[in-house]
Amino acid sequence: MTSFGAALRQAREGLGLSTQDVALRTKIRGDYLRALEDGNLSALPERTFARSYLTRYARELGLDPQPLLSDFDRALPAPAGSSAATRVTTPVRPARRPGALWAALAVGALLIAGAAAYQFTRGGGSPQTAVTPAAGAAAGGAAGTGSGTAGAATTPQAVQTVRLTVKVTPPGARVYLDNRDLGTAPVLAFPVDARRQAELRVELAGREPLRQAVDVSRSRDLRVTLNPSGKASVLTDAARPAPPPRTGTGATVAGSAAAGSAAAAPKPTPTPASAVKVTYSGPSWTRVTDAAGRIVFEGTPPAGTVKAFPKGVTIRTGNAAAVSVSVSGGPSAPLGQSGQVVTRTF
């Protein structure tokens, strides 16, 4: 990890923010923010954009971006020769001698006179008007009007941004749109470019992944139920009733009865005796990973939130005093002091 990446991550976690929180504030993709923190320069866009994202990220966290930019430049120097290429300007024309200028004018006059005489002898009357450079430019301008209109018609308009909300049962699934990582569910009002069709992909360990085309030409509020492996997962739109059931080889759309029962199900799930129960007495950024290192939850739950995870998870939080953990139904105890960043495995 680079020093600028470590500084960004430490500042973000100290503020109790997730990368998704910062992505919503800065309008920078979450995978770019994680790449900056990890020092994964190959996952970043062009150097100019990456430096701009680093500056915006640092200012959002209240950091001075200049030292971080210096560290970034040491890790990813500007391409060699770019400054030399910048200094190359239009070559200076050598001063023309007056004699050469008059000779050029005389030749031009002879050519114009010859063209006029040719037109006169060919047409048997008064010579036609020769097209001078000024007239040619005017003609070119008139001819270019049509092409200019066509060019204006093909000029790309500003891309409209819509908001996408995806809530998943059970929580903690990873959400992707056209292979862009939107973060861990729930994804709330995430800004995306409007388009008629995009592929929504939702994945969670031990559950059947969902992969389905969705219309994001307008803001959407979607619900996903990830069923156990072997049973198709379900996508519904919270803004309208579920359509009647249909069968096919693709993702199965649940019937109204199934959707109704899913909507009527209580939000908190019963906590099994072998689970890790996490209770929040105040807001605190938290990341939960399983034994394989996969993120099963990341976010900043408000006070009063209760979450349950299987044994073997690792919990990292930015405000340890606000997070209490109970294992296998035992007594609940806070993870540490107020403002303390703690990582523990249960």
C-alpha positions as CSV (number, residue, x, y, z in Angstrom):
1,M,0.0,0.0,0.0
2,T,1.3,3.5,-0.9
3,S,1.6,6.2,1.8
4,F,-1.0,8.4,0.1
5,G,-3.4,5.4,0.0
6,A,-2.8,4.6,3.7
7,A,-3.4,8.3,4.6
8,L,-6.7,8.3,2.7
9,R,-7.9,5.0,4.3
10,Q,-7.0,6.1,7.8
11,A,-8.8,9.4,7.4
12,R,-11.9,7.8,5.9
13,E,-12.1,5.2,8.7
14,G,-11.5,7.8,11.3
15,L,-14.5,9.7,10.0
16,G,-16.6,6.5,10.1
17,L,-17.2,6.5,6.4
18,S,-17.4,3.7,3.8
19,T,-16.1,4.0,0.3
20,Q,-19.7,4.0,-0.8
21,D,-20.4,7.0,1.4
22,V,-17.5,8.9,-0.1
23,A,-18.5,7.8,-3.7
24,L,-22.0,9.3,-3.2
25,R,-20.4,12.6,-1.9
26,T,-17.7,13.0,-4.5
27,K,-19.4,11.3,-7.5
28,I,-16.2,9.2,-7.9
29,R,-16.6,5.4,-8.6
30,G,-16.1,3.2,-5.6
31,D,-13.6,1.0,-7.4
32,Y,-11.4,4.0,-8.1
33,L,-11.5,5.1,-4.4
34,R,-10.5,1.6,-3.4
35,A,-7.7,1.6,-6.0
36,L,-6.4,4.9,-4.6
37,E,-6.4,3.5,-1.1
38,D,-4.8,0.2,-2.1
39,G,-2.2,1.9,-4.4
40,N,-3.5,-0.2,-7.3
41,L,-2.4,2.2,-10.0
42,S,-3.2,-0.2,-12.8
43,A,-6.9,0.0,-11.9
44,L,-7.0,3.8,-12.1
45,P,-7.9,5.8,-15.3
46,E,-5.5,8.1,-17.1
47,R,-3.0,9.8,-14.9
48,T,-4.6,13.3,-15.2
49,F,-8.0,11.9,-14.1
50,A,-6.4,9.9,-11.3
51,R,-4.7,13.0,-9.8
52,S,-8.0,14.9,-10.0
53,Y,-9.8,12.1,-8.1
54,L,-7.0,12.0,-5.5
55,T,-7.3,15.8,-5.0
56,R,-11.1,15.6,-4.7
57,Y,-10.9,12.6,-2.3
58,A,-8.4,14.3,0.0
59,R,-10.4,17.5,0.2
60,E,-13.6,15.5,1.0
61,L,-11.7,13.9,4.0
62,G,-10.2,17.3,5.1
63,L,-6.7,16.4,4.0
64,D,-4.1,18.6,2.3
65,P,-3.9,17.1,-1.2
66,Q,-0.5,18.5,-2.1
67,P,1.7,16.0,-0.1
68,L,-0.5,13.1,-1.3
69,L,-0.1,14.3,-4.9
70,S,3.7,14.4,-4.5
71,D,3.6,10.8,-3.2
72,F,1.4,9.9,-6.1
73,D,3.8,11.5,-8.6
74,R,6.7,9.5,-7.2
75,A,4.7,6.3,-7.5
76,L,3.4,7.1,-11.0
77,P,5.8,9.7,-12.7
78,A,4.7,11.6,-15.7
79,P,5.6,9.9,-19.0
80,A,9.1,10.7,-20.2
81,G,9.2,13.3,-23.0
82,S,5.8,14.7,-22.2
83,S,7.2,18.1,-21.1
84,A,9.4,18.2,-24.2
85,A,6.4,17.5,-26.4
86,T,4.6,20.3,-24.7
87,R,7.4,22.7,-25.4
88,V,7.2,22.0,-29.2
89,T,5.4,24.9,-30.8
90,T,4.8,25.9,-34.3
91,P,8.1,26.3,-36.1
92,V,9.2,29.9,-36.6
93,R,9.0,30.9,-40.3
94,P,12.2,32.4,-41.7
95,A,11.8,36.0,-42.6
96,R,11.1,36.4,-46.3
97,R,13.1,38.7,-48.4
98,P,11.2,41.5,-50.1
99,G,12.5,40.3,-53.5
100,A,11.0,36.8,-53.0
101,L,7.7,38.3,-52.0
102,W,7.4,40.5,-55.1
103,A,8.4,37.5,-57.3
104,A,5.6,35.4,-55.7
105,L,3.0,38.2,-56.3
106,A,4.1,38.6,-59.9
107,V,3.7,34.8,-60.6
108,G,0.3,34.9,-59.0
109,A,-0.8,37.8,-61.2
110,L,0.4,36.0,-64.3
111,L,-1.6,32.9,-63.4
112,I,-4.8,34.9,-62.8
113,A,-4.4,36.8,-66.1
114,G,-3.8,33.5,-68.0
115,A,-6.9,31.9,-66.4
116,A,-9.0,34.9,-67.4
117,A,-7.7,34.9,-71.0
118,Y,-8.4,31.1,-71.3
119,Q,-12.0,31.6,-70.1
120,F,-12.5,34.5,-72.5
121,T,-11.3,32.5,-75.6
122,R,-13.2,29.4,-74.6
123,G,-16.5,31.1,-73.9
124,G,-16.4,33.6,-76.7
125,G,-17.5,36.5,-74.5
126,S,-16.6,38.3,-71.4
127,P,-14.4,36.3,-69.1
128,Q,-16.1,34.6,-66.2
129,T,-15.2,35.7,-62.8
130,A,-12.4,33.8,-61.3
131,V,-12.9,32.3,-57.9
132,T,-10.6,34.2,-55.6
133,P,-9.5,32.8,-52.2
134,A,-12.0,35.1,-50.5
135,A,-14.8,33.8,-52.8
136,G,-13.7,30.3,-52.3
137,A,-13.8,30.7,-48.6
138,A,-17.4,32.1,-48.8
139,A,-18.4,29.2,-51.0
140,G,-16.8,26.8,-48.6
141,G,-18.7,28.5,-45.7
142,A,-22.0,28.1,-47.6
143,A,-21.3,24.5,-48.5
144,G,-20.3,23.8,-44.9
145,T,-23.6,25.0,-43.5
146,G,-25.2,21.7,-44.3
147,S,-22.3,19.7,-42.9
148,G,-22.1,21.9,-39.9
149,T,-25.8,21.2,-39.2
150,A,-25.2,17.5,-39.6
151,G,-22.2,17.8,-37.2
152,A,-24.3,19.6,-34.7
153,A,-26.9,16.9,-35.0
154,T,-24.4,14.2,-34.2
155,T,-22.7,16.1,-31.3
156,P,-23.3,14.0,-28.2
157,Q,-25.6,15.5,-25.6
158,A,-24.8,15.6,-21.9
159,V,-25.5,12.2,-20.4
160,Q,-28.4,12.2,-18.0
161,T,-27.8,10.8,-14.5
162,V,-30.4,8.8,-12.7
163,R,-30.4,7.2,-9.2
164,L,-30.4,3.5,-8.6
165,T,-31.4,1.8,-5.3
166,V,-30.9,-1.9,-4.9
167,K,-31.9,-3.6,-1.6
168,V,-31.0,-7.3,-1.2
169,T,-32.3,-10.1,1.0
170,P,-30.2,-11.3,2.8
171,P,-28.0,-8.2,3.1
172,G,-24.3,-8.0,2.4
173,A,-24.4,-9.0,-1.3
174,R,-22.1,-7.3,-3.9
175,V,-23.9,-5.3,-6.6
176,Y,-22.6,-4.6,-10.1
177,L,-24.1,-2.7,-13.0
178,D,-22.5,-3.6,-16.4
179,N,-19.5,-4.9,-14.4
180,R,-19.2,-1.6,-12.5
181,D,-18.9,-2.3,-8.7
182,L,-21.6,-0.3,-6.9
183,G,-20.6,-1.6,-3.5
184,T,-22.2,-3.8,-0.9
185,A,-26.0,-3.9,-0.6
186,P,-28.1,-1.9,0.3
187,V,-27.1,0.5,-2.6
188,L,-29.0,3.7,-2.0
189,A,-29.6,6.3,-4.7
190,F,-26.3,5.5,-6.5
191,P,-25.8,7.9,-9.5
192,V,-25.5,6.1,-12.8
193,D,-25.7,7.1,-16.5
194,A,-29.2,6.7,-17.9
195,R,-29.6,4.0,-20.6
196,R,-32.3,1.7,-21.9
197,Q,-30.6,-1.5,-20.9
198,A,-27.9,-2.5,-18.4
199,E,-26.9,-5.8,-16.8
200,L,-27.6,-6.0,-13.1
201,R,-25.5,-8.6,-11.2
202,V,-25.9,-9.4,-7.5
203,E,-23.7,-12.0,-5.8
204,L,-23.4,-13.4,-2.3
205,A,-21.5,-16.5,-1.1
206,G,-23.8,-19.5,-0.7
207,R,-26.6,-17.9,-2.7
208,E,-27.7,-18.2,-6.3
209,P,-26.4,-15.1,-8.1
210,L,-28.8,-12.9,-10.0
211,R,-27.9,-11.6,-13.5
212,Q,-30.6,-9.7,-15.3
213,A,-31.1,-6.9,-17.8
214,V,-32.8,-3.8,-16.3
215,D,-33.9,-0.5,-17.8
216,V,-32.1,2.5,-16.1
217,S,-33.4,5.2,-18.4
218,R,-35.1,6.5,-15.2
219,S,-34.4,6.3,-11.5
220,R,-35.2,2.8,-10.1
221,D,-35.9,1.2,-6.7
222,L,-35.2,-2.5,-7.0
223,R,-35.5,-5.4,-4.6
224,V,-33.5,-8.6,-5.0
225,T,-34.1,-11.9,-3.1
226,L,-31.0,-14.2,-3.3
227,N,-32.2,-17.8,-2.8
228,P,-30.0,-20.7,-1.7
229,S,-27.9,-22.2,-4.4
230,G,-29.9,-24.3,-6.9
231,K,-33.0,-22.0,-6.7
232,A,-33.3,-19.0,-9.0
233,S,-33.0,-15.6,-7.3
234,V,-35.7,-13.0,-7.8
235,L,-35.8,-9.3,-8.9
236,T,-38.8,-7.1,-8.3
237,D,-39.5,-3.4,-8.7
238,A,-40.6,-1.6,-5.5
239,A,-42.3,1.1,-7.5
240,R,-44.9,-1.2,-9.2
241,P,-46.6,-4.6,-8.6
242,A,-44.8,-7.7,-9.5
243,P,-45.8,-9.1,-13.0
244,P,-47.6,-12.5,-13.2
245,P,-45.3,-15.5,-13.1
246,R,-43.6,-16.9,-16.2
247,T,-41.3,-19.8,-16.9
248,G,-38.1,-19.8,-18.9
249,T,-34.4,-20.5,-18.9
250,G,-33.4,-17.0,-17.6
251,A,-33.9,-15.5,-14.2
252,T,-37.4,-16.3,-12.8
253,V,-39.7,-13.4,-12.0
254,A,-41.7,-14.2,-8.9
255,G,-45.5,-14.2,-8.9
256,S,-47.5,-11.7,-6.9
257,A,-48.1,-14.2,-4.1
258,A,-44.3,-14.8,-3.7
259,A,-43.6,-11.1,-3.9
260,G,-46.3,-10.4,-1.3
261,S,-45.0,-12.9,1.1
262,A,-41.4,-11.5,0.7
263,A,-42.7,-8.0,1.3
264,A,-44.7,-9.1,4.3
265,A,-41.6,-10.8,5.9
266,P,-40.2,-8.9,8.9
267,K,-37.0,-7.1,8.2
268,P,-34.9,-8.5,11.1
269,T,-34.2,-12.2,10.8
270,P,-34.1,-14.5,13.8
271,T,-30.7,-14.8,15.2
272,P,-29.5,-18.4,15.4
273,A,-27.7,-19.6,18.5
274,S,-24.5,-20.0,16.6
275,A,-24.6,-16.5,15.0
276,V,-22.6,-13.4,15.8
277,K,-25.0,-10.6,16.8
278,V,-23.9,-7.0,16.3
279,T,-25.8,-4.2,18.0
280,Y,-25.2,-0.5,17.3
281,S,-25.7,2.1,20.1
282,G,-24.6,4.9,17.7
283,P,-23.5,5.3,14.1
284,S,-20.2,3.6,13.2
285,W,-18.6,2.6,9.9
286,T,-18.3,-1.2,9.8
287,R,-16.8,-3.7,7.4
288,V,-17.6,-7.5,7.9
289,T,-15.6,-10.1,5.9
290,D,-16.0,-13.9,5.9
291,A,-13.2,-16.5,6.4
292,A,-12.3,-16.2,2.7
293,G,-11.8,-12.4,3.0
294,R,-15.0,-11.6,1.0
295,I,-17.0,-8.5,2.2
296,V,-20.4,-9.6,3.5
297,F,-21.3,-6.1,4.8
298,E,-19.9,-2.6,4.7
299,G,-21.7,0.6,5.8
300,T,-22.5,3.0,8.6
301,P,-25.7,1.7,10.4
302,P,-27.6,4.1,12.6
303,A,-28.1,3.7,16.3
304,G,-30.5,0.9,17.2
305,T,-29.5,-1.3,14.3
306,V,-29.1,-5.1,15.0
307,K,-27.3,-7.3,12.5
308,A,-26.5,-11.1,12.6
309,F,-23.6,-12.9,10.9
310,P,-22.3,-16.5,10.9
311,K,-19.4,-17.5,13.0
312,G,-15.9,-17.0,11.6
313,V,-16.5,-13.4,10.4
314,T,-14.0,-10.5,11.0
315,I,-15.4,-7.2,12.1
316,R,-13.6,-3.9,11.6
317,T,-15.2,-0.7,12.9
318,G,-14.3,2.9,13.2
319,N,-16.1,3.7,16.5
320,A,-15.6,0.6,18.7
321,A,-17.6,2.0,21.7
322,A,-20.8,2.1,19.5
323,V,-20.6,-1.5,18.4
324,S,-21.4,-4.4,20.8
325,V,-21.0,-8.0,19.9
326,S,-22.7,-11.2,21.3
327,V,-21.6,-14.7,20.2
328,S,-23.9,-17.7,20.5
329,G,-26.4,-15.9,22.6
330,G,-23.8,-14.8,25.2
331,P,-23.6,-11.4,26.8
332,S,-23.1,-8.4,24.5
333,A,-20.0,-6.2,25.0
334,P,-18.6,-3.2,23.2
335,L,-15.6,-3.7,21.0
336,G,-13.5,-0.9,22.5
337,Q,-13.3,2.9,23.3
338,S,-15.1,5.8,21.6
339,G,-13.5,6.7,18.3
340,Q,-11.2,3.6,18.4
341,V,-10.6,1.6,15.2
342,V,-10.8,-2.1,16.1
343,T,-10.6,-5.3,14.1
344,R,-11.7,-8.6,15.6
345,T,-12.6,-12.1,14.4
346,F,-15.5,-14.0,16.0
